[in-house]
Amino acid sequence: MPSIDHKKIFDAAASALSASANVIIEALDLNRYSASVTLENGKIIIITAVTGEYQIELSIPVEALDNREYTKFLSRFEYTLEQKFLKNIRFEQHITTGEYRLKISL
């Protein structure tokens, strides 16, 4: 069982995206989860997470957020995570042609 609570991570992501409180989480595998986040404008973003012992890696499709929205999301997301876990959060981010990847270490 991973030590990182993926539900808190998805909740923080939804909060950072200013989305509705209704986040639908689905287990894809033992350590892989998918969350459907509905934005205020009705747009649905699928966030995929792969959990490890002390880290979690999130994937967000590039077409879901433009560069400016992604930059705003990152700062809000970091702040929200630090408030939820009461510790400094480190991000490693990689942008590929199809997705934004965030590796979060606690």
QUILIN-V63969 format. One line per field, one symbol per residue. ss: DSSP state (h for helix, s for strand, l for the rest). phi: phi as a letter, one per 40 degrees, with the letter a starting at -180 (. if undefined). psi: psi as a letter, one per 30 degrees, with the letter a starting at -180 (. if undefined). A space follows every 50 residues. Layout:
ss: ???
phi: ???
psi: ???
This chain:
ss: lllllhhhhhhhhhhhllllllsssssllllssssssslllllsssssss slllssssssshhhllhhhhhhhhhhhhhhhhhhhllllsssssslllss sssssl
phi: .ccccccccccccccccfccccbcbbccacbbbbbbbccccgcbbcbbbb cbcbaabbbbccccbcdcccccddcccccccccccfacbbbbbbbbcbac bbbbbb
psi: kkfkjfeeeeeeeeefghllfjkjkkkfaegklkkjkklegfkkkkkkkj kaeglkkkkkkefekleeeeeeeeeeeeeeeeeefhlkkkkkkkjafflk kkkkk.
